[in-house]
Amino acid sequence: MQKILVIDDDRDMCMLLNRFLTRQQFEVIEMYNGKKALEWLSVNKPDLVLCDFRLEDIDGKQILTRTRELHPQVPFIIITGYSDVKLAVEVLKLGAYDYVTKPVFPDEILITIRKALVAPVSSIAPVAVSSEKTVNGNRKPAVSGPIEKYIWGNTPEMKNILKQIELVSPTNYSVIIYGESGSGKEAIASKIHELSKRREKPFIAIDCGAMSKDLAGSELFGHEKGSFTGALNQKTGSLELADGGTVFLDEIANLPYDVQVSLLRVVQERKIRRVGGNKDIELDLRIIVASNEKLWDAARNGKFREDLYHRFNEFSINLPPLRERHEDILLYARHFLAITNQELGKDIRDFSREVQQVFLAYPWYGNLRELRNVVKRAALLTDAGQVEIQALPFEIIYHDKLNYEKPSTSDLPNYVPAPEPAPPVTPKSVVNEQSLKSASIDAEYEMIVKALRQSNFNKTKAAKLLNIDRKTLYNKMKQYQQFNNL
């Protein structure tokens, strides 16, 4: 069993990683202190190290440097809350195999870990990917350097947004970015920081919707030791870590109302006070926020402080959803395919014409995030030179059969409607004769489809609606032939 050392002063994060990696048949050693981790490394050798960049006692870079001295062949993966490229390049040059950004997604980190464990020794600290290496029997495509994390579309709407970014970046204005979930709001915030005078300082992205209401204040402002039950050590908040740079608060409308009060003082005076503290800490930072709902409407409904809204509303950018940027769909899809090729060591050249037509017809309710996940899944299932339609999920292929509203394609050049797929096989055609049992199957089928539609094909939510677990839902879906592509 391969041994993974997890170093993070966030015990909850260690516990979650331990549970997840243990289920994946890894042995996990948890360390909450950088110095103790180095002591352990001096007498033990893990198969891989997974380390948070920001620790209470020492910097993650110091652990990385020392690990390279002790165990030069052990892959080292950094977990960081920063999403700027400069930090990524820095840790890669120091010898890290790769890095992952918070929030950590299990599938993403598992792919990175497995890729690191099978990588040749010469690529433990890559700066550029070499050609003709093989991973799992697949030829790795030649790449001259790292693929850009973000790309920008060619539609007039995106070109106009780029102009707005160039206009506001040199200023110190607060910015509100409006857009649906998954549409690329963080990419815009990162670009504003990159073009600003603060580019050499930290860029910290925080998902306000993912923070616990009880711990949101601690996450943002930090806390003093003993300030509440479980506060075993002093914690530096995300706002303080961003001092001199830019902080990006995503889904700001989800921030608890009492925390909004404290945040108002930060915006007005650029000062914070840690939870349980008695002195102010002055900060120099720029604040960019994002929301998938209009903050003015949230303020009128009493969900968001009106005075805080006016403080943030010095400049706003409206990001259109992907379904309104048809010309960019294939551009983004090919970008995600290139990234996935690197991750999986594959050389998939393109999508079949049929897949391209389906992509152009689908409304992409999850925007770029949904498109990225569909491409990653399809690439994983593809062994040939191009992605075929069989690799796409059921809900993408048959969206028009499930009462989805098709996007307008009148302004799409050279648009060819997606081919009509063969009608799905219903449970009734599976059984030879009508009976009480077949009627029960039909009713079950209708309930599953209804739950999937209501949850926008989120299997976890659909399982909750049906009052069954996710595994049972998958087993039920596999009983019907129309779900055999999931």
N, C-alpha and C positions, 0 to 999 in steps of 0.2 A: 504494500500500500504506500503510495507516494505521500510524502510529508510536506505540508505547507505551513510556513510560519506567518501568522497574521499579526501585524503590529499596528495598533490603533488605540488612542486613549479614550475613544468612545466605546464603552463596554457593550452598548446595545448593538453597534455595528459589528463588533467582534462576535457577539453571540449569533447574530443573523448570518454572518459569513460562515461561522463554524457549523451551524445547522445545515445550511445549504450545501457546503462543500463536503460535509460528512455523508450526506445523502448521495453525493456523486462519487463515493468510495475513496475519498481522500482522508488522511490523518491530519488534523488541524491542531496547531499549538498556538494559543493566544498569548499575546504580550501587550500590556497596557502602558508600558514605560519603555522609552527608547534605550536608556542605559542598561536596563535589565535584559532587553532584547540583545544588545551587543555582548553582554556577559554570556547569554545562552549560545549565541553564535560562535563565541570563542572556543567552545567545547563541543558543539553539535553542528551537524551539517544537514540542512533541510534540502528538499528537492526544488523548492521555490519560496521566495519571500514576497509577501504582499504587504506593503507599508504605506501608511498615511503620510502625506507630505508635511502636514503641520502637526507636530506633537508638542506636548506641554514642556518637556524637558530639553530635547534636542531636535534639531532640524532633520527632516527625512533625508536630506542630501548627505548629512554626516553618516547616517546609517548605511546609505547606499554606498558611499565611498569606502567605509570600513568593511562592508560585506564583500565588495569587489576584491579587497586585499585578502580577506580570509578565505573566501570561496569564489574565485573568479569565474567558475563555470556554472554557478547557480543563478538562474534567471531571477531578476528583481523587477517587480511591477509596482509602480507608484499609484496611490489613490489621491486625487487632489480635488479641491473645490474650485480651483482656478481652471478656466477653459481657454486661456490664451496660448497661442502657439509658442511663444518665447519660452515659457516654462517647460513645455513638452520637449523642445529642442535641447534645453539645458540639461534636463535629467537624462535624456537619451545619450547626450555626449558624455555624461558622467558614467554611463554604463548600464542604465536601466534598459530592460528589454522593451518595455512599453509602459503606457500610463492609461488610467481610466479616470473619468471625471464623475464627481457626485452630481445628482444622486446615482448610486451604483445600481445597474440593472443586472440581475442574475445571469441571464443568457449571454450578455455582452462580456461579463467578467469570466464566465466559464470558457467561452471561445478563446479569450486572450490567454487564460491559464493553460489550456490544452495546447494551444499553438506554441506557447513558450516552452512547455515541457518536451515537445517533440522537435524543437528547433535545433539545428546544428550548433555546436559550441561557438563557431565563428560568428554566429549571428545573435549571440546573447546580448550584445550592445550595438544594435544596428543604427547607422545614421541614414543610409540609403539601402534599399532592397536590391540585392544582386539578382541577376538573371540565371535561369536554368537550374535553380535549386528545386528540389522536390519535397512536397509535404503530403504524406498519405498517398503517394503514388501519382499525384497531380503535378504537372509542370507549372512552376510559378512564373507568372508573366514578368517580362523585363520592365522595371520601373526605374526611372532616372532619379526619383526622389519621392518624398512623401506627398500623397495626394492632399489637396486642399480640403480642409474640414468643411468650409462653406463655399458655395458658388452662388452666383447671382443670375437670375433669368434675363431673357432678352425682350420681355414684353414691355410696352410703354409704361405700364404701372410700376414695374420694378426699376426701370431706368429713372423714373421720376422720384422714387423713394431713394435711390442712390444719390440723386442731386440734393435731396433734403438732408441725407446723412452727411454729405460733404459740407453743407451749409451750417449745420448745428454742431458738428464735431469739435471745431476749434473753440467754441464757447464753453461756458460752465453751466449752461442751462440744464434744468431738470427736464426729462423727456418722458412722455407717456407713449407707449407703443400698444396700439390696439390690433388685435388679430385673434383668429380662432386658435384653439389648442393645436399645436403641432405645425403651425404655419411658418415658423422661423423667426419668432420675436427675439430669441436670444442671439441669433446670428446678427440681427441689426444692432442690438446693444453692444455686442462684441466689436462690430465694425466701427461704431461710434467711438468706443474706447481706443481702438487701434489707430484711429485718425486724430485723436485728441492729444493735448500736451501731456496727458497722464499715461501715455502708452507704456512707459517704462515701469509703471507702478502696477499693483495688483488689479485684476478684474475678477470680482467675485459674484457668481450668480447664485441666487437663493430662490427656491421654489416655496413661496409662502403657503401654497395649498397643501404641501406635503408636511408642513410643520405641525406638531402637536400644539393644541391651544394652550396647554399648561406650560409648555417649554419654549414657546415662540419667543418670549422676552429674553430668555437665557440664550437662545440661538443667535438672536440679533445683537443684544447688548452685552452678553457675557454674564457671569455671576461670580460672587465671592464664595470662598470656601465656607460651608456651613449655612449658607443663606436659605436653604430649604432642604427637606429630606432628600438624600441622595446626592447633594452637592459636596462630594468628598474632596474636590480640588477646585482651585480657582480656574475659571474658564474664560478665555478671550473670545468675545463675540465676533460674528462675521463682519459687522460694521467696523470694528476696531482693526480687524485684519486687513480691511480694504483701505485703511488710512493712506491718503496720498493718491489713491486710484479711483476706481469706479465700482459701485455696487449696483447690481441688477436685481430688482425685486419682482419676480415673475408671479402672476396671479395675485396682485397686491390686494384685490377686493376680498380675498379669503383671509386676510390678516385679522386676528381678533380685535375687537373695538378698543379694549384697554391698551393693547400694544400700539394701536394707531395714535393714541394720545401721546405716548412716549416718543413715537416716531416724529410727531409734529415738532417736538422740541429739537430733534436732530436736524430737521430740515430748516428750521428757523435760526438756530444758534450754532449748529455744527458741534454739538456737545452730546455726550452720552453719560449715563451713570449705570454701572453694572448692577444687576439684581443683587440686593443686599449690601450694596456699596454706599459710601457716604461722601464721595468726592466725584467731581465732574472730570471727564476726559475729553479734551478738545480734539476734534477730527478735521481733516481736510479731505473731503471726498465729494464725488459727483454721484447723484442718485438718478438711476433710470428705472422706471417701473413699466410693467406690462399687465394687460388685462384682456380677457376675452369678452368682457361686458363693458359698456360705457360707464365710466366712473361717475359721471354726472347723474345718470339714472340711479346708480347705487347710492349716491349721496341723497337724492330725493326720496329714496325708499328707506333711508335711515340705516343702510348697511355700511356706508362709508362716510367718514367725516368730511363735510363740505369744505372746511378750512384747509384740510390736508390735500384735498383734490385741487384747490386753487394754488397751493404751493407747488404741486407737481406739474401743473398745467402751463408751464412756460413754453413748451413746444410739444406737439403731438404728431405721431406718424400712424397712418392707417394702412395695415398690411392686408391685402386682399387674400381670400382663401385660394388654394391651388386650383379649385374647379373654375375659377375666373381667370386662370392663367394657362389656358390649354396649350399654348405654344411652348411652355416650359416643362410640361409633364415628362416628355421623353428625355429632355436635357437632364433633369434631375434623376430620372430613373437610371440613365447610363452612368451618371456620377456615382450613385449608390452602388451600381454594379461593379464599377472599378474599385471602390473601397472594399466591397465584399470579396472580390477576386483576391485582393491582398490578404484579407483576413483568413480565407479558406485555402489559399494557395492554388486557386483555379485560374483558368484562362477562358472564361466565357466571353465571347466577343460581342454579342448583342441579343436582342429579343426578336423572336419570330414576328413576321408581319401580323399574324393573328393576335399575338400578345400585345403588340403596339396598339392595335385597334381597340382591344379591350381596355387598355390603360387610358386611351383618349376618351372612351365612352363612360368610364366610371367616375362618379362625382367626388370621390376622395374626401369623405367626411372627416377623416383624421389627418388630412393634408399631408405635408412632407413626412411626418412621422409614420403615418400609415403606409405611404408609398415606400419608404425606406424598409419597413418591416416586411412588406410583401416581396420586395426585391431580394432581401436577405434570405427569406424562406425559400423563394423560388430558386435562388442560386444554390442553396444547400441541396435541393432535390435534383439539380441538373448536373449531368455528367458529360453532356455533349457541348458543342461549340456555341449553342444559342439556347435561350430559355424558351421552352414550348409551353403551350397553354395548359397542359396537364399539370404543370408545376404550380399553377395559381390556385389560391383558395376558392372554395365553392362560392362564397358570397361575392367575390370579384367577378367571376365568370357569369353568374346568374343573377346579378343585381337587378336587371330589368324584369326578372320573373318574380322578384320579391317586393314589388311595389315601390321601388326606389324611383325618385324623380330624376330623369336624365338631364345633364347639363345642356345648355344651349350650345350648338356647334355651328351656328350660322356664320360666325366670323373666323372660323378655323380654316386656314388655307389647306387645300388638298386633303380635307377630312374625308375618310371613308368609314361608313358605319361599321361597327363590329359585326362579325358574322353571327347569325342566329345559331346558338348552340342547340344540340339535340335536347329535346324536352327531358327533364329529369324523371327518373323512374319513381313513381309514387308507391307507397306501401301496398296499395290495392293491387297493382300489377305484379307484386311479388307473390301474393297468395293466389291459389287456384280457384278458390270459391269463397263467397261471402259467408262469414260465420261470426259468432260472437267474438272469437279470438281476433279475426281480421278487423272487425269494427273497433276493437280495443286498440289494435295497432294503428289504425287510421286516426283515432282520437289522440293517441300519444304523439303521433307524428305532427298533427296540427298544433298541439300544445308546445312542442319543441320549437317549431318554426315560429310560432307567435312570440315565444320568449326570446328567441334570437333576434327577431325584428325589433322588439321593444328595447333590447339592450344594445342595439346597433352591432350585433354579432360579437359582443364581449361574452366569452364563454363563462367566465366566472360569475358575472352578473346574471346571465341566463340561468345558470345552475341555482343561484339563490332564488330567483323567481319561481323556479320549479320545485324548490325545497329539496334538492338533491345535491350531492357533491360533484365537483368538476369531472372526476374520473367516471362516475356513473353517466354523466351527460355524454362524454366522449364515446363510451361503450354503446349507448343508445343510438348515437348518431352513426356509428359504424354499422349498425344493423340495416341502415337504409342505403341503397346504392347511390342515391343522389348526393350523399356526403362523403363518397369515397375519395374525393380529392382534397379533403381537409388535412 
